[in-house]
Structure formats: structure tokens, C-alpha cells
Amino acid sequence: MILPSTLHGAGLGLRRPFLSEILQSPQPEVDFFEVAPENWITIGGKLGKQFRAMTEQHKFVCHGLSLSIGSCDPLDEAFVLQIKNFMQIHSIEHYSEHLSYCSHNGHLYDLMPIPFTQEAVKHVAARIKRVQDILERKIAIENVSYYATVGQEMTEIDFFNAVIKEADCDVLLDVNNIYVNSVNHGYDAVEFLNAMPVERITYAHIAGHFKEAEDFLVDTHGAPIIDPVWELLRHAYARFGVFPTLLERDFNLPPLSELVDEVKHIKSLMLF
């Protein structure tokens, strides 16, 4: 069963184009919001005031984009301290990052796959532990989409679970990433999901993707969620119990009402 948490219900990734709209017309269907701290730490002026008003009224979680937890570059501890301060200011309890890296002597502006090796398990877990020490809390690590395998000595799920266990961290379960990878790499999405460490799940992501070909999907967060991904989330609830779940939409943003409709659908699945 999922451990008790102050986080609950269905969430939505906060995007600037509808920040003012949400402040003017609160959306009671949305139980929490998610932001990338990198996009808000330095924001002041009107936007900064609007964001502070949001965090005073609503539950928030942080989802990192640039910590580069799997990189061989030195860990940016000054940035981690900025995140810690940001979370304290806005009373944010949870921070998550991707099991990937996005830097090598500078930022690469993409999430790159980590080799599925025991050496990488030790390396990444040590960096996660250091981040947790600085933040003085456990963080959640997300299973990511990837398009090439490098140095694969174990399966994706075995690698993911080994990192989580070694680091003693929590999990951000991305349902769409499981589906995308299952198509691109030819494995069973339900079997992968069933092997996730459910007791460590903080919350989940669900999103849309782009179909390049029958056997090639791209994790874009730029389209509505398709039925097979909804069904995978339904299976997760049935097997593990309900856990907080957040809708991601990063571009091709529709009207806010359409996103709220997808949030409502998440809630409907929670009532199975």
C-alpha cells in the first residue's frame, strides 16, 4: 500500500500562460500544482508576486529539470541550496528529478540515458544521497523515457530499482514513460509497472506523446493522453491503490478548461 502523505488527489503542472487565469478563477478540481524550480527561483516582479500568491493558496511540488543527477560533472551543490531555500520560502514538501543527466562540461539541454550498469548504480545513488543530505529530506526519482541503450548490463527496471534501493530515495512514477519505452524497446508495460517499488511512490506523472511510427513514440508532453496510457494508470490504481497523480502538458497548450477535464478524468479513475 502507498504510505500516507500530505500530498493527495490530482495535480497539474503550472505553466505561465494560465497563471493569471488560475488566480482569477481558482480550479477546485486541481488538488496540487507542480513547477520546475529552475523556472521560478529568480522570478520577481508581477510574476513573482503572482506565484507567491499561488503557493500561499495551493499545495505545490517541485520537479527538477537540470540537476543532472547522473552526470559525471561535479554536483552543483550551490544550486541544490537554492532549491532548498526556494522550497522553504514556498512551504514545498516534495522535490523530484529525472534518472538521467543533462550536462557534460556544460548543459546539453536534453535528458540523456544513463548506462544500465552496477557502476552507474553506485555513482548515481551516491549523488542522490548527497542531494538528500543537503535538502534534509528524501527526494523522488523519476523513471525516464530514452531512445537508445548504452552499456546495458541489466534491464531498465532492474537498474531503476537498484538505484532507488541503493540511494534509499522515493519514486516519481511516470506512467507515460513506461508506455513509451515499452513500445520503443519492446517490453511489456504492465510487467514493468508491476515491478516498481510501490511503497516508495510519492506521486505519479501522466502525459501525452507523439507517434512517429508504430514502433517509435516520442515523449513530448504536447498532446492529450491516449487510452492505453489511461488504462495503464487504471491498472496501477487497481494493483497498488490510489496515489497522487499529476497531469503534465509542456507545449501545444490547450485552453485551461481542457487540461482541467483531463485532471477530472484522473480523479474519475481514482474512484474505481
C-alpha positions as CSV (number, residue, x, y, z in Angstrom):
1,M,0.0,0.0,0.0
2,I,1.1,3.6,-0.5
3,L,2.4,5.3,2.6
4,P,0.4,8.2,4.0
5,S,1.4,11.6,2.6
6,T,0.3,15.2,2.9
7,L,0.0,15.1,-0.9
8,H,-3.3,13.8,-2.3
9,G,-5.6,13.8,-5.3
10,A,-4.9,15.0,-8.9
11,G,-2.5,17.7,-9.9
12,L,-1.5,19.9,-12.8
13,G,1.8,21.3,-14.0
14,L,1.7,25.1,-13.6
15,R,2.5,27.0,-16.8
16,R,2.9,30.7,-17.0
17,P,0.3,31.3,-19.8
18,F,-2.5,30.3,-17.4
19,L,-1.1,31.6,-14.1
20,S,-3.3,34.7,-14.1
21,E,-6.4,32.7,-15.1
22,I,-6.0,30.3,-12.2
23,L,-5.6,33.2,-9.8
24,Q,-8.7,34.9,-11.1
25,S,-10.7,31.7,-11.4
26,P,-9.5,29.0,-9.0
27,Q,-9.8,25.4,-10.2
28,P,-11.1,23.3,-7.3
29,E,-10.6,20.1,-9.3
30,V,-6.8,20.6,-9.1
31,D,-5.5,19.4,-5.7
32,F,-1.9,20.4,-6.2
33,F,0.4,22.1,-8.7
34,E,4.0,21.3,-9.9
35,V,6.7,23.6,-11.0
36,A,10.3,23.3,-12.1
37,P,12.2,25.4,-9.5
38,E,14.7,26.5,-12.2
39,N,12.0,28.4,-13.9
40,W,10.9,30.3,-10.8
41,I,13.8,30.7,-8.4
42,T,14.9,34.0,-9.9
43,I,11.5,35.4,-11.0
44,G,10.5,38.6,-9.4
45,G,8.1,41.5,-10.2
46,K,4.5,40.8,-11.1
47,L,5.1,37.1,-12.0
48,G,6.9,36.6,-8.7
49,K,4.1,38.1,-6.7
50,Q,1.5,36.0,-8.6
51,F,3.5,32.9,-8.0
52,R,3.8,33.6,-4.3
53,A,0.1,34.2,-4.1
54,M,-0.4,30.7,-5.7
55,T,1.9,29.0,-3.2
56,E,0.1,30.7,-0.3
57,Q,-3.2,29.2,-1.5
58,H,-2.3,25.9,-3.0
59,K,-0.2,22.8,-2.5
60,F,2.9,22.6,-4.6
61,V,5.6,20.1,-5.5
62,C,9.0,20.8,-7.2
63,H,10.1,18.8,-10.3
64,G,13.7,19.5,-11.3
65,L,15.0,19.7,-14.9
66,S,18.7,20.5,-14.6
67,L,20.2,18.9,-11.6
68,S,21.8,16.3,-13.9
69,I,21.8,13.6,-11.2
70,G,23.5,11.0,-13.5
71,S,26.3,13.2,-14.8
72,C,30.0,12.8,-14.1
73,D,30.3,16.6,-13.8
74,P,30.6,17.8,-10.1
75,L,27.2,18.1,-8.4
76,D,26.1,21.7,-8.4
77,E,25.6,22.0,-4.6
78,A,25.1,25.7,-4.8
79,F,22.1,25.1,-7.0
80,V,20.8,22.4,-4.5
81,L,21.0,25.0,-1.8
82,Q,18.9,27.4,-4.0
83,I,16.3,24.7,-4.3
84,K,16.3,24.2,-0.6
85,N,15.7,27.9,0.0
86,F,13.0,28.0,-2.6
87,M,11.2,25.1,-1.0
88,Q,11.4,26.7,2.4
89,I,10.1,30.0,1.2
90,H,7.1,28.4,-0.5
91,S,6.5,25.6,2.0
92,I,7.0,22.9,-0.6
93,E,7.5,19.4,0.8
94,H,8.5,17.3,-2.2
95,Y,11.3,17.5,-4.8
96,S,11.8,15.2,-7.7
97,E,14.3,14.7,-10.5
98,H,14.9,12.5,-13.6
99,L,17.1,9.4,-13.6
100,S,19.2,10.8,-16.3
101,Y,21.8,13.5,-17.0
102,C,21.7,16.8,-18.9
103,S,25.3,18.0,-18.7
104,H,28.8,17.2,-19.7
105,N,31.2,20.1,-19.3
106,G,28.1,22.3,-19.8
107,H,24.4,21.8,-20.2
108,L,23.2,19.6,-23.1
109,Y,19.6,20.8,-23.0
110,D,18.2,17.3,-23.2
111,L,17.7,14.3,-20.8
112,M,20.3,11.7,-21.7
113,P,20.2,7.9,-20.8
114,I,22.4,6.5,-18.1
115,P,24.2,3.2,-18.8
116,F,22.3,0.3,-17.0
117,T,25.4,-0.9,-15.1
118,Q,26.3,-1.6,-11.5
119,E,28.9,1.1,-11.6
120,A,26.3,3.7,-12.7
121,V,24.0,2.5,-9.8
122,K,26.7,3.3,-7.3
123,H,27.6,6.6,-8.9
124,V,24.0,7.9,-9.2
125,A,22.9,6.7,-5.8
126,A,25.8,8.5,-4.1
127,R,24.8,11.7,-5.8
128,I,21.2,11.3,-4.8
129,K,22.2,10.7,-1.2
130,R,24.3,13.9,-1.3
131,V,21.3,15.9,-2.6
132,Q,19.1,14.4,0.2
133,D,21.7,15.3,2.8
134,I,21.7,18.9,1.6
135,L,17.9,19.2,1.3
136,E,17.4,17.3,4.6
137,R,14.7,15.2,3.0
138,K,14.2,12.3,0.7
139,I,13.7,13.2,-3.0
140,A,11.7,11.3,-5.6
141,I,13.5,9.9,-8.7
142,E,11.5,9.6,-12.0
143,N,11.7,6.7,-14.5
144,V,12.5,8.4,-17.8
145,S,11.9,7.9,-21.4
146,Y,15.0,7.1,-23.5
147,Y,15.7,6.3,-27.2
148,A,19.0,4.5,-27.1
149,T,20.6,2.0,-24.7
150,V,24.2,2.4,-23.7
151,G,26.3,0.0,-21.8
152,Q,23.3,-2.2,-20.9
153,E,24.4,-4.8,-18.3
154,M,20.9,-5.1,-16.7
155,T,17.3,-4.4,-17.7
156,E,15.8,-0.9,-17.2
157,I,13.6,-1.9,-14.3
158,D,16.4,-3.7,-12.5
159,F,18.6,-0.7,-12.9
160,F,15.9,1.7,-11.7
161,N,15.1,-0.4,-8.7
162,A,18.8,-0.9,-7.8
163,V,19.3,2.9,-7.8
164,I,16.2,3.6,-5.7
165,K,17.3,0.9,-3.2
166,E,20.9,2.0,-3.0
167,A,20.0,5.6,-2.6
168,D,17.1,4.9,-0.2
169,C,15.1,7.6,-2.1
170,D,11.4,7.9,-3.2
171,V,9.9,7.4,-6.6
172,L,8.1,9.6,-9.1
173,L,6.2,7.1,-11.2
174,D,5.8,8.3,-14.8
175,V,3.1,6.2,-16.4
176,N,3.5,7.6,-19.9
177,N,7.3,7.0,-19.9
178,I,6.6,3.3,-19.1
179,Y,4.2,3.1,-22.1
180,V,6.6,5.0,-24.5
181,N,9.6,2.9,-23.5
182,S,7.5,-0.4,-23.8
183,V,6.8,0.4,-27.4
184,N,10.2,1.8,-28.3
185,H,12.2,-1.0,-26.6
186,G,9.7,-3.9,-26.9
187,Y,8.8,-4.9,-23.4
188,D,5.6,-5.4,-21.5
189,A,4.4,-2.2,-19.8
190,V,2.2,-3.9,-17.2
191,E,5.1,-6.2,-16.2
192,F,7.4,-3.2,-15.8
193,L,4.8,-1.3,-13.8
194,N,4.1,-4.3,-11.5
195,A,7.8,-4.4,-10.6
196,M,8.0,-0.8,-9.5
197,P,8.7,-0.2,-5.7
198,V,5.2,0.9,-4.9
199,E,5.9,1.6,-1.3
200,R,8.3,4.4,-2.3
201,I,5.9,6.2,-4.7
202,T,5.4,9.9,-3.8
203,Y,3.3,10.8,-6.8
204,A,2.9,10.0,-10.5
205,H,3.0,11.8,-13.8
206,I,0.8,11.1,-16.7
207,A,1.1,12.9,-20.1
208,G,0.7,12.7,-23.9
209,H,3.2,11.8,-26.5
210,F,3.8,11.9,-30.3
211,K,3.5,8.8,-32.5
212,E,6.4,9.0,-35.0
213,A,5.8,5.4,-36.2
214,E,4.1,2.2,-35.0
215,D,7.2,1.3,-33.1
216,F,8.6,4.7,-32.2
217,L,6.9,7.1,-29.8
218,V,8.4,10.5,-28.6
219,D,7.7,11.7,-25.1
220,T,6.6,15.3,-25.9
221,H,4.0,16.2,-23.2
222,G,2.4,18.1,-26.1
223,A,-0.8,16.1,-26.7
224,P,-3.8,14.7,-25.0
225,I,-3.3,11.4,-23.1
226,I,-4.3,8.3,-25.2
227,D,-6.4,5.4,-24.0
228,P,-3.6,2.8,-23.5
229,V,-1.9,5.2,-21.1
230,W,-5.1,5.9,-19.2
231,E,-5.5,2.1,-19.0
232,L,-2.0,1.7,-17.6
233,L,-2.8,4.2,-14.9
234,R,-6.1,2.4,-14.1
235,H,-4.1,-0.8,-13.7
236,A,-1.7,0.9,-11.4
237,Y,-4.5,2.1,-9.1
238,A,-6.2,-1.3,-9.1
239,R,-2.9,-3.1,-8.2
240,F,-1.3,-0.7,-5.8
241,G,-4.1,1.6,-4.6
242,V,-4.6,5.2,-5.4
243,F,-1.7,7.6,-5.3
244,P,-1.4,11.4,-6.1
245,T,-1.2,11.8,-9.9
246,L,-0.3,14.9,-11.9
247,L,-1.0,15.9,-15.5
248,E,2.0,17.2,-17.5
249,R,1.5,19.4,-20.5
250,D,4.5,21.4,-21.6
251,F,3.6,22.8,-25.1
252,N,0.7,22.9,-27.6
253,L,-1.2,24.2,-24.6
254,P,-4.9,24.0,-25.0
255,P,-7.4,26.1,-23.0
256,L,-7.1,25.6,-19.3
257,S,-10.6,24.0,-19.3
258,E,-9.3,21.1,-21.5
259,L,-6.5,20.4,-19.1
260,V,-8.9,20.5,-16.1
261,D,-11.0,18.0,-18.0
262,E,-8.0,15.6,-18.0
263,V,-7.4,16.3,-14.3
264,K,-11.1,15.4,-13.7
265,H,-10.5,12.1,-15.7
266,I,-7.6,11.3,-13.3
267,K,-10.0,11.7,-10.4
268,S,-12.6,9.6,-12.0
269,L,-10.1,6.7,-12.3
270,M,-9.3,7.2,-8.6
271,L,-12.9,6.3,-7.8
272,F,-12.7,2.8,-9.3
